[in-house]
Amino acid sequence: MPERCLSVDQVAELLGTTARFPRRLIEERRIRYVKVGRHVRIPESAVEEFIASRMVQPLRRPRPRYRRAA
């Protein structure tokens, strides 16, 4: 089964942004895309890869040590 490809508007909705953001990603070639005639489609896996590559892991901070009152 072929992979589902999304329009720029669908990707924008998925990411919670305006259509301008996915268009900029395409222009800067920061995301994979397919041209079908004049239409641009972005594979779902490309969106998932983009999100995963930008994932920021939380920092583990040591627990604060409380001083005893002397």
N, CA, C and O atoms as a Maestro MAE file, in Angstrom:
{
 s_m_m2io_version
 :::
 2.0.0
}

f_m_ct {
 s_m_title
 :::
 protein
 m_atom[280] {
  # First column is atom index #
  i_m_mmod_type
  r_m_x_coord
  r_m_y_coord
  r_m_z_coord
  i_m_residue_number
  s_m_chain_name
  s_m_pdb_residue_name
  s_m_pdb_atom_name
  i_m_atomic_number
  :::
  1 25 0.845 -1.180 0.000 1 A "MET " " N  " 7
  2 3 0.000 0.000 0.000 1 A "MET " " CA " 6
  3 2 0.892 1.246 0.000 1 A "MET " " C  " 6
  4 15 1.787 1.354 0.838 1 A "MET " " O  " 8
  5 25 0.666 2.178 -0.915 2 A "PRO " " N  " 7
  6 3 1.494 3.392 -0.949 2 A "PRO " " CA " 6
  7 2 1.282 4.256 0.297 2 A "PRO " " C  " 6
  8 15 0.223 4.243 0.925 2 A "PRO " " O  " 8
  9 25 2.314 4.990 0.616 3 A "GLU " " N  " 7
  10 3 2.256 5.861 1.787 3 A "GLU " " CA " 6
  11 2 1.333 7.050 1.523 3 A "GLU " " C  " 6
  12 15 1.269 7.568 0.408 3 A "GLU " " O  " 8
  13 25 0.636 7.462 2.548 4 A "ARG " " N  " 7
  14 3 -0.264 8.607 2.438 4 A "ARG " " CA " 6
  15 2 0.560 9.895 2.368 4 A "ARG " " C  " 6
  16 15 1.472 10.109 3.167 4 A "ARG " " O  " 8
  17 25 0.225 10.737 1.408 5 A "CYS " " N  " 7
  18 3 0.880 12.035 1.263 5 A "CYS " " CA " 6
  19 2 -0.105 13.133 1.626 5 A "CYS " " C  " 6
  20 15 -1.288 13.064 1.295 5 A "CYS " " O  " 8
  21 25 0.404 14.140 2.310 6 A "LEU " " N  " 7
  22 3 -0.434 15.223 2.821 6 A "LEU " " CA " 6
  23 2 -0.176 16.514 2.053 6 A "LEU " " C  " 6
  24 15 0.925 16.752 1.557 6 A "LEU " " O  " 8
  25 25 -1.202 17.330 1.967 7 A "SER " " N  " 7
  26 3 -1.046 18.656 1.362 7 A "SER " " CA " 6
  27 2 -0.379 19.581 2.371 7 A "SER " " C  " 6
  28 15 -0.257 19.248 3.550 7 A "SER " " O  " 8
  29 25 0.041 20.717 1.906 8 A "VAL " " N  " 7
  30 3 0.669 21.713 2.780 8 A "VAL " " CA " 6
  31 2 -0.304 22.125 3.884 8 A "VAL " " C  " 6
  32 15 0.093 22.261 5.041 8 A "VAL " " O  " 8
  33 25 -1.564 22.323 3.536 9 A "ASP " " N  " 7
  34 3 -2.560 22.719 4.539 9 A "ASP " " CA " 6
  35 2 -2.773 21.624 5.578 9 A "ASP " " C  " 6
  36 15 -2.952 21.920 6.759 9 A "ASP " " O  " 8
  37 25 -2.757 20.368 5.154 10 A "GLN " " N  " 7
  38 3 -2.929 19.259 6.099 10 A "GLN " " CA " 6
  39 2 -1.739 19.168 7.050 10 A "GLN " " C  " 6
  40 15 -1.911 18.912 8.242 10 A "GLN " " O  " 8
  41 25 -0.543 19.377 6.527 11 A "VAL " " N  " 7
  42 3 0.655 19.353 7.379 11 A "VAL " " CA " 6
  43 2 0.607 20.511 8.373 11 A "VAL " " C  " 6
  44 15 0.950 20.344 9.543 11 A "VAL " " O  " 8
  45 25 0.188 21.667 7.911 12 A "ALA " " N  " 7
  46 3 0.080 22.823 8.802 12 A "ALA " " CA " 6
  47 2 -0.901 22.543 9.929 12 A "ALA " " C  " 6
  48 15 -0.635 22.881 11.082 12 A "ALA " " O  " 8
  49 25 -2.022 21.934 9.606 13 A "GLU " " N  " 7
  50 3 -3.019 21.605 10.633 13 A "GLU " " CA " 6
  51 2 -2.456 20.581 11.611 13 A "GLU " " C  " 6
  52 15 -2.667 20.685 12.819 13 A "GLU " " O  " 8
  53 25 -1.739 19.589 11.082 14 A "LEU " " N  " 7
  54 3 -1.139 18.552 11.920 14 A "LEU " " CA " 6
  55 2 -0.116 19.147 12.885 14 A "LEU " " C  " 6
  56 15 -0.046 18.745 14.046 14 A "LEU " " O  " 8
  57 25 0.676 20.102 12.404 15 A "LEU " " N  " 7
  58 3 1.696 20.738 13.233 15 A "LEU " " CA " 6
  59 2 1.141 21.881 14.089 15 A "LEU " " C  " 6
  60 15 1.821 22.375 14.989 15 A "LEU " " O  " 8
  61 25 -0.075 22.290 13.807 16 A "GLY " " N  " 7
  62 3 -0.662 23.400 14.565 16 A "GLY " " CA " 6
  63 2 -0.078 24.743 14.170 16 A "GLY " " C  " 6
  64 15 0.072 25.629 15.012 16 A "GLY " " O  " 8
  65 25 0.251 24.902 12.892 17 A "THR " " N  " 7
  66 3 0.837 26.145 12.403 17 A "THR " " CA " 6
  67 2 0.026 26.656 11.219 17 A "THR " " C  " 6
  68 15 -0.976 26.058 10.828 17 A "THR " " O  " 8
  69 25 0.473 27.754 10.667 18 A "THR " " N  " 7
  70 3 -0.133 28.242 9.426 18 A "THR " " CA " 6
  71 2 0.519 27.508 8.254 18 A "THR " " C  " 6
  72 15 1.537 26.841 8.439 18 A "THR " " O  " 8
  73 25 -0.043 27.618 7.069 19 A "ALA " " N  " 7
  74 3 0.502 26.965 5.876 19 A "ALA " " CA " 6
  75 2 1.868 27.532 5.508 19 A "ALA " " C  " 6
  76 15 2.633 26.892 4.788 19 A "ALA " " O  " 8
  77 25 2.170 28.708 5.990 20 A "ARG " " N  " 7
  78 3 3.449 29.337 5.665 20 A "ARG " " CA " 6
  79 2 4.639 28.529 6.200 20 A "ARG " " C  " 6
  80 15 5.684 28.463 5.553 20 A "ARG " " O  " 8
  81 25 4.483 27.921 7.367 21 A "PHE " " N  " 7
  82 3 5.577 27.173 7.975 21 A "PHE " " CA " 6
  83 2 5.978 25.951 7.145 21 A "PHE " " C  " 6
  84 15 7.161 25.808 6.835 21 A "PHE " " O  " 8
  85 25 5.040 25.051 6.767 22 A "PRO " " N  " 7
  86 3 5.457 23.929 5.913 22 A "PRO " " CA " 6
  87 2 5.998 24.384 4.559 22 A "PRO " " C  " 6
  88 15 6.897 23.749 4.008 22 A "PRO " " O  " 8
  89 25 5.465 25.465 4.026 23 A "ARG " " N  " 7
  90 3 5.992 25.983 2.757 23 A "ARG " " CA " 6
  91 2 7.446 26.418 2.918 23 A "ARG " " C  " 6
  92 15 8.265 26.208 2.023 23 A "ARG " " O  " 8
  93 25 7.762 27.028 4.064 24 A "ARG " " N  " 7
  94 3 9.136 27.448 4.321 24 A "ARG " " CA " 6
  95 2 10.047 26.231 4.484 24 A "ARG " " C  " 6
  96 15 11.182 26.237 4.009 24 A "ARG " " O  " 8
  97 25 9.549 25.183 5.158 25 A "LEU " " N  " 7
  98 3 10.329 23.951 5.295 25 A "LEU " " CA " 6
  99 2 10.656 23.364 3.928 25 A "LEU " " C  " 6
  100 15 11.766 22.886 3.700 25 A "LEU " " O  " 8
  101 25 9.683 23.403 3.021 26 A "ILE " " N  " 7
  102 3 9.879 22.898 1.667 26 A "ILE " " CA " 6
  103 2 10.892 23.765 0.932 26 A "ILE " " C  " 6
  104 15 11.817 23.248 0.304 26 A "ILE " " O  " 8
  105 25 10.724 25.069 1.006 27 A "GLU " " N  " 7
  106 3 11.622 25.993 0.302 27 A "GLU " " CA " 6
  107 2 13.070 25.821 0.757 27 A "GLU " " C  " 6
  108 15 13.994 25.862 -0.056 27 A "GLU " " O  " 8
  109 25 13.257 25.627 2.071 28 A "GLU " " N  " 7
  110 3 14.593 25.472 2.639 28 A "GLU " " CA " 6
  111 2 15.078 24.020 2.570 28 A "GLU " " C  " 6
  112 15 16.180 23.708 3.019 28 A "GLU " " O  " 8
  113 25 14.255 23.143 2.010 29 A "ARG " " N  " 7
  114 3 14.545 21.704 1.878 29 A "ARG " " CA " 6
  115 2 14.895 21.075 3.209 29 A "ARG " " C  " 6
  116 15 15.843 20.298 3.316 29 A "ARG " " O  " 8
  117 25 14.117 21.422 4.225 30 A "ARG " " N  " 7
  118 3 14.310 20.860 5.558 30 A "ARG " " CA " 6
  119 2 13.370 19.684 5.797 30 A "ARG " " C  " 6
  120 15 13.418 19.057 6.855 30 A "ARG " " O  " 8
  121 25 12.513 19.381 4.817 31 A "ILE " " N  " 7
  122 3 11.588 18.257 4.919 31 A "ILE " " CA " 6
  123 2 11.466 17.629 3.528 31 A "ILE " " C  " 6
  124 15 11.524 18.324 2.514 31 A "ILE " " O  " 8
  125 25 11.295 16.298 3.498 32 A "ARG " " N  " 7
  126 3 11.127 15.617 2.219 32 A "ARG " " CA " 6
  127 2 9.753 15.934 1.645 32 A "ARG " " C  " 6
  128 15 8.782 16.068 2.389 32 A "ARG " " O  " 8
  129 25 9.671 16.053 0.331 33 A "TYR " " N  " 7
  130 3 8.389 16.306 -0.318 33 A "TYR " " CA " 6
  131 2 8.388 15.707 -1.714 33 A "TYR " " C  " 6
  132 15 9.433 15.339 -2.250 33 A "TYR " " O  " 8
  133 25 7.189 15.616 -2.295 34 A "VAL " " N  " 7
  134 3 7.003 15.068 -3.628 34 A "VAL " " CA " 6
  135 2 6.242 16.095 -4.446 34 A "VAL " " C  " 6
  136 15 5.261 16.673 -3.978 34 A "VAL " " O  " 8
  137 25 6.702 16.318 -5.679 35 A "LYS " " N  " 7
  138 3 5.964 17.206 -6.577 35 A "LYS " " CA " 6
  139 2 5.152 16.338 -7.525 35 A "LYS " " C  " 6
  140 15 5.685 15.460 -8.202 35 A "LYS " " O  " 8
  141 25 3.859 16.601 -7.558 36 A "VAL " " N  " 7
  142 3 2.943 15.906 -8.460 36 A "VAL " " CA " 6
  143 2 2.358 16.985 -9.359 36 A "VAL " " C  " 6
  144 15 1.370 17.632 -9.010 36 A "VAL " " O  " 8
  145 25 2.972 17.171 -10.513 37 A "GLY " " N  " 7
  146 3 2.572 18.285 -11.364 37 A "GLY " " CA " 6
  147 2 2.931 19.577 -10.664 37 A "GLY " " C  " 6
  148 15 4.088 19.806 -10.312 37 A "GLY " " O  " 8
  149 25 1.924 20.428 -10.463 38 A "ARG " " N  " 7
  150 3 2.183 21.672 -9.737 38 A "ARG " " CA " 6
  151 2 1.924 21.542 -8.246 38 A "ARG " " C  " 6
  152 15 2.169 22.475 -7.482 38 A "ARG " " O  " 8
  153 25 1.430 20.386 -7.837 39 A "HIS " " N  " 7
  154 3 1.087 20.173 -6.424 39 A "HIS " " CA " 6
  155 2 2.282 19.633 -5.649 39 A "HIS " " C  " 6
  156 15 3.097 18.874 -6.172 39 A "HIS " " O  " 8
  157 25 2.362 20.041 -4.400 40 A "VAL " " N  " 7
  158 3 3.407 19.565 -3.504 40 A "VAL " " CA " 6
  159 2 2.738 18.727 -2.427 40 A "VAL " " C  " 6
  160 15 1.766 19.150 -1.802 40 A "VAL " " O  " 8
  161 25 3.278 17.528 -2.221 41 A "ARG " " N  " 7
  162 3 2.750 16.635 -1.193 41 A "ARG " " CA " 6
  163 2 3.894 16.198 -0.297 41 A "ARG " " C  " 6
  164 15 5.024 16.013 -0.749 41 A "ARG " " O  " 8
  165 25 3.581 16.035 0.983 42 A "ILE " " N  " 7
  166 3 4.584 15.649 1.967 42 A "ILE " " CA " 6
  167 2 4.176 14.298 2.554 42 A "ILE " " C  " 6
  168 15 3.087 14.170 3.114 42 A "ILE " " O  " 8
  169 25 5.040 13.292 2.429 43 A "PRO " " N  " 7
  170 3 4.716 11.980 3.000 43 A "PRO " " CA " 6
  171 2 4.566 12.071 4.520 43 A "PRO " " C  " 6
  172 15 5.282 12.821 5.185 43 A "PRO " " O  " 8
  173 25 3.623 11.294 5.054 44 A "GLU " " N  " 7
  174 3 3.411 11.298 6.508 44 A "GLU " " CA " 6
  175 2 4.689 10.952 7.254 44 A "GLU " " C  " 6
  176 15 4.969 11.522 8.309 44 A "GLU " " O  " 8
  177 25 5.472 10.014 6.708 45 A "SER " " N  " 7
  178 3 6.709 9.621 7.388 45 A "SER " " CA " 6
  179 2 7.693 10.790 7.460 45 A "SER " " C  " 6
  180 15 8.466 10.884 8.413 45 A "SER " " O  " 8
  181 25 7.673 11.676 6.474 46 A "ALA " " N  " 7
  182 3 8.558 12.850 6.493 46 A "ALA " " CA " 6
  183 2 8.171 13.791 7.623 46 A "ALA " " C  " 6
  184 15 9.035 14.377 8.275 46 A "ALA " " O  " 8
  185 25 6.869 13.935 7.852 47 A "VAL " " N  " 7
  186 3 6.401 14.787 8.955 47 A "VAL " " CA " 6
  187 2 6.818 14.164 10.284 47 A "VAL " " C  " 6
  188 15 7.287 14.864 11.182 47 A "VAL " " O  " 8
  189 25 6.647 12.843 10.407 48 A "GLU " " N  " 7
  190 3 7.036 12.150 11.640 48 A "GLU " " CA " 6
  191 2 8.537 12.263 11.880 48 A "GLU " " C  " 6
  192 15 8.964 12.477 13.015 48 A "GLU " " O  " 8
  193 25 9.346 12.122 10.826 49 A "GLU " " N  " 7
  194 3 10.798 12.261 10.948 49 A "GLU " " CA " 6
  195 2 11.179 13.678 11.364 49 A "GLU " " C  " 6
  196 15 12.065 13.871 12.197 49 A "GLU " " O  " 8
  197 25 10.508 14.663 10.779 50 A "PHE " " N  " 7
  198 3 10.799 16.057 11.119 50 A "PHE " " CA " 6
  199 2 10.522 16.303 12.603 50 A "PHE " " C  " 6
  200 15 11.332 16.918 13.296 50 A "PHE " " O  " 8
  201 25 9.388 15.825 13.081 51 A "ILE " " N  " 7
  202 3 9.023 16.008 14.492 51 A "ILE " " CA " 6
  203 2 10.031 15.291 15.393 51 A "ILE " " C  " 6
  204 15 10.507 15.857 16.377 51 A "ILE " " O  " 8
  205 25 10.352 14.041 15.048 52 A "ALA " " N  " 7
  206 3 11.280 13.267 15.872 52 A "ALA " " CA " 6
  207 2 12.669 13.900 15.913 52 A "ALA " " C  " 6
  208 15 13.326 13.871 16.953 52 A "ALA " " O  " 8
  209 25 13.122 14.466 14.808 53 A "SER " " N  " 7
  210 3 14.462 15.055 14.778 53 A "SER " " CA " 6
  211 2 14.538 16.357 15.578 53 A "SER " " C  " 6
  212 15 15.628 16.793 15.949 53 A "SER " " O  " 8
  213 25 13.406 16.966 15.840 54 A "ARG " " N  " 7
  214 3 13.384 18.217 16.613 54 A "ARG " " CA " 6
  215 2 12.997 17.994 18.070 54 A "ARG " " C  " 6
  216 15 12.842 18.954 18.825 54 A "ARG " " O  " 8
  217 25 12.838 16.723 18.473 55 A "MET " " N  " 7
  218 3 12.423 16.401 19.839 55 A "MET " " CA " 6
  219 2 13.522 16.791 20.813 55 A "MET " " C  " 6
  220 15 14.684 16.434 20.620 55 A "MET " " O  " 8
  221 25 13.162 17.511 21.844 56 A "VAL " " N  " 7
  222 3 14.120 17.944 22.862 56 A "VAL " " CA " 6
  223 2 13.825 17.161 24.133 56 A "VAL " " C  " 6
  224 15 12.709 17.191 24.652 56 A "VAL " " O  " 8
  225 25 14.830 16.465 24.624 57 A "GLN " " N  " 7
  226 3 14.678 15.672 25.836 57 A "GLN " " CA " 6
  227 2 14.855 16.565 27.057 57 A "GLN " " C  " 6
  228 15 15.685 17.474 27.046 57 A "GLN " " O  " 8
  229 25 14.088 16.315 28.101 58 A "PRO " " N  " 7
  230 3 14.224 17.141 29.307 58 A "PRO " " CA " 6
  231 2 15.561 16.879 29.997 58 A "PRO " " C  " 6
  232 15 16.112 15.781 29.917 58 A "PRO " " O  " 8
  233 25 16.060 17.885 30.659 59 A "LEU " " N  " 7
  234 3 17.289 17.751 31.439 59 A "LEU " " CA " 6
  235 2 16.952 17.099 32.765 59 A "LEU " " C  " 6
  236 15 15.914 17.378 33.366 59 A "LEU " " O  " 8
  237 25 17.824 16.246 33.204 60 A "ARG " " N  " 7
  238 3 17.638 15.648 34.530 60 A "ARG " " CA " 6
  239 2 18.442 16.491 35.513 60 A "ARG " " C  " 6
  240 15 19.670 16.547 35.452 60 A "ARG " " O  " 8
  241 25 17.753 17.113 36.377 61 A "ARG " " N  " 7
  242 3 18.424 17.931 37.391 61 A "ARG " " CA " 6
  243 2 18.530 17.119 38.669 61 A "ARG " " C  " 6
  244 15 17.596 16.406 39.038 61 A "ARG " " O  " 8
  245 25 19.654 17.223 39.338 62 A "PRO " " N  " 7
  246 3 19.767 16.494 40.603 62 A "PRO " " CA " 6
  247 2 18.778 17.064 41.614 62 A "PRO " " C  " 6
  248 15 18.477 18.258 41.619 62 A "PRO " " O  " 8
  249 25 18.291 16.183 42.456 63 A "ARG " " N  " 7
  250 3 17.361 16.651 43.493 63 A "ARG " " CA " 6
  251 2 18.087 17.620 44.413 63 A "ARG " " C  " 6
  252 15 19.241 17.396 44.781 63 A "ARG " " O  " 8
  253 25 17.416 18.678 44.775 64 A "PRO " " N  " 7
  254 3 18.082 19.629 45.689 64 A "PRO " " CA " 6
  255 2 18.335 18.981 47.042 64 A "PRO " " C  " 6
  256 15 17.499 18.239 47.558 64 A "PRO " " O  " 8
  257 25 19.476 19.267 47.596 65 A "ARG " " N  " 7
  258 3 19.805 18.739 48.909 65 A "ARG " " CA " 6
  259 2 19.457 19.799 49.941 65 A "ARG " " C  " 6
  260 15 19.863 20.958 49.845 65 A "ARG " " O  " 8
  261 25 18.719 19.374 50.894 66 A "TYR " " N  " 7
  262 3 18.317 20.313 51.933 66 A "TYR " " CA " 6
  263 2 19.318 20.252 53.073 66 A "TYR " " C  " 6
  264 15 19.736 19.180 53.511 66 A "TYR " " O  " 8
  265 25 19.679 21.409 53.526 67 A "ARG " " N  " 7
  266 3 20.617 21.502 54.650 67 A "ARG " " CA " 6
  267 2 19.837 21.358 55.949 67 A "ARG " " C  " 6
  268 15 18.722 21.860 56.090 67 A "ARG " " O  " 8
  269 25 20.430 20.687 56.852 68 A "ARG " " N  " 7
  270 3 19.794 20.590 58.179 68 A "ARG " " CA " 6
  271 2 20.128 21.850 58.964 68 A "ARG " " C  " 6
  272 15 21.214 22.417 58.851 68 A "ARG " " O  " 8
  273 25 19.197 22.245 59.726 69 A "ALA " " N  " 7
  274 3 19.437 23.405 60.587 69 A "ALA " " CA " 6
  275 2 20.395 23.003 61.681 69 A "ALA " " C  " 6
  276 15 20.197 21.978 62.333 69 A "ALA " " O  " 8
  277 25 21.421 23.783 61.892 70 A "ALA " " N  " 7
  278 3 22.438 23.436 62.895 70 A "ALA " " CA " 6
  279 2 22.055 23.872 64.256 70 A "ALA " " C  " 6
  280 15 22.805 23.654 65.208 70 A "ALA " " O  " 8
  :::
 }
 m_bond[279] {
  # First column is bond index #
  i_m_from
  i_m_to
  i_m_order
  :::
  1 1 2 1
  2 2 3 1
  3 3 4 2
  4 3 5 1
  5 5 6 1
  6 6 7 1
  7 7 8 2
  8 7 9 1
  9 9 10 1
  10 10 11 1
  11 11 12 2
  12 11 13 1
  13 13 14 1
  14 14 15 1
  15 15 16 2
  16 15 17 1
  17 17 18 1
  18 18 19 1
  19 19 20 2
  20 19 21 1
  21 21 22 1
  22 22 23 1
  23 23 24 2
  24 23 25 1
  25 25 26 1
  26 26 27 1
  27 27 28 2
  28 27 29 1
  29 29 30 1
  30 30 31 1
  31 31 32 2
  32 31 33 1
  33 33 34 1
  34 34 35 1
  35 35 36 2
  36 35 37 1
  37 37 38 1
  38 38 39 1
  39 39 40 2
  40 39 41 1
  41 41 42 1
  42 42 43 1
  43 43 44 2
  44 43 45 1
  45 45 46 1
  46 46 47 1
  47 47 48 2
  48 47 49 1
  49 49 50 1
  50 50 51 1
  51 51 52 2
  52 51 53 1
  53 53 54 1
  54 54 55 1
  55 55 56 2
  56 55 57 1
  57 57 58 1
  58 58 59 1
  59 59 60 2
  60 59 61 1
  61 61 62 1
  62 62 63 1
  63 63 64 2
  64 63 65 1
  65 65 66 1
  66 66 67 1
  67 67 68 2
  68 67 69 1
  69 69 70 1
  70 70 71 1
  71 71 72 2
  72 71 73 1
  73 73 74 1
  74 74 75 1
  75 75 76 2
  76 75 77 1
  77 77 78 1
  78 78 79 1
  79 79 80 2
  80 79 81 1
  81 81 82 1
  82 82 83 1
  83 83 84 2
  84 83 85 1
  85 85 86 1
  86 86 87 1
  87 87 88 2
  88 87 89 1
  89 89 90 1
  90 90 91 1
  91 91 92 2
  92 91 93 1
  93 93 94 1
  94 94 95 1
  95 95 96 2
  96 95 97 1
  97 97 98 1
  98 98 99 1
  99 99 100 2
  100 99 101 1
  101 101 102 1
  102 102 103 1
  103 103 104 2
  104 103 105 1
  105 105 106 1
  106 106 107 1
  107 107 108 2
  108 107 109 1
  109 109 110 1
  110 110 111 1
  111 111 112 2
  112 111 113 1
  113 113 114 1
  114 114 115 1
  115 115 116 2
  116 115 117 1
  117 117 118 1
  118 118 119 1
  119 119 120 2
  120 119 121 1
  121 121 122 1
  122 122 123 1
  123 123 124 2
  124 123 125 1
  125 125 126 1
  126 126 127 1
  127 127 128 2
  128 127 129 1
  129 129 130 1
  130 130 131 1
  131 131 132 2
  132 131 133 1
  133 133 134 1
  134 134 135 1
  135 135 136 2
  136 135 137 1
  137 137 138 1
  138 138 139 1
  139 139 140 2
  140 139 141 1
  141 141 142 1
  142 142 143 1
  143 143 144 2
  144 143 145 1
  145 145 146 1
  146 146 147 1
  147 147 148 2
  148 147 149 1
  149 149 150 1
  150 150 151 1
  151 151 152 2
  152 151 153 1
  153 153 154 1
  154 154 155 1
  155 155 156 2
  156 155 157 1
  157 157 158 1
  158 158 159 1
  159 159 160 2
  160 159 161 1
  161 161 162 1
  162 162 163 1
  163 163 164 2
  164 163 165 1
  165 165 166 1
  166 166 167 1
  167 167 168 2
  168 167 169 1
  169 169 170 1
  170 170 171 1
  171 171 172 2
  172 171 173 1
  173 173 174 1
  174 174 175 1
  175 175 176 2
  176 175 177 1
  177 177 178 1
  178 178 179 1
  179 179 180 2
  180 179 181 1
  181 181 182 1
  182 182 183 1
  183 183 184 2
  184 183 185 1
  185 185 186 1
  186 186 187 1
  187 187 188 2
  188 187 189 1
  189 189 190 1
  190 190 191 1
  191 191 192 2
  192 191 193 1
  193 193 194 1
  194 194 195 1
  195 195 196 2
  196 195 197 1
  197 197 198 1
  198 198 199 1
  199 199 200 2
  200 199 201 1
  201 201 202 1
  202 202 203 1
  203 203 204 2
  204 203 205 1
  205 205 206 1
  206 206 207 1
  207 207 208 2
  208 207 209 1
  209 209 210 1
  210 210 211 1
  211 211 212 2
  212 211 213 1
  213 213 214 1
  214 214 215 1
  215 215 216 2
  216 215 217 1
  217 217 218 1
  218 218 219 1
  219 219 220 2
  220 219 221 1
  221 221 222 1
  222 222 223 1
  223 223 224 2
  224 223 225 1
  225 225 226 1
  226 226 227 1
  227 227 228 2
  228 227 229 1
  229 229 230 1
  230 230 231 1
  231 231 232 2
  232 231 233 1
  233 233 234 1
  234 234 235 1
  235 235 236 2
  236 235 237 1
  237 237 238 1
  238 238 239 1
  239 239 240 2
  240 239 241 1
  241 241 242 1
  242 242 243 1
  243 243 244 2
  244 243 245 1
  245 245 246 1
  246 246 247 1
  247 247 248 2
  248 247 249 1
  249 249 250 1
  250 250 251 1
  251 251 252 2
  252 251 253 1
  253 253 254 1
  254 254 255 1
  255 255 256 2
  256 255 257 1
  257 257 258 1
  258 258 259 1
  259 259 260 2
  260 259 261 1
  261 261 262 1
  262 262 263 1
  263 263 264 2
  264 263 265 1
  265 265 266 1
  266 266 267 1
  267 267 268 2
  268 267 269 1
  269 269 270 1
  270 270 271 1
  271 271 272 2
  272 271 273 1
  273 273 274 1
  274 274 275 1
  275 275 276 2
  276 275 277 1
  277 277 278 1
  278 278 279 1
  279 279 280 2
  :::
 }
}
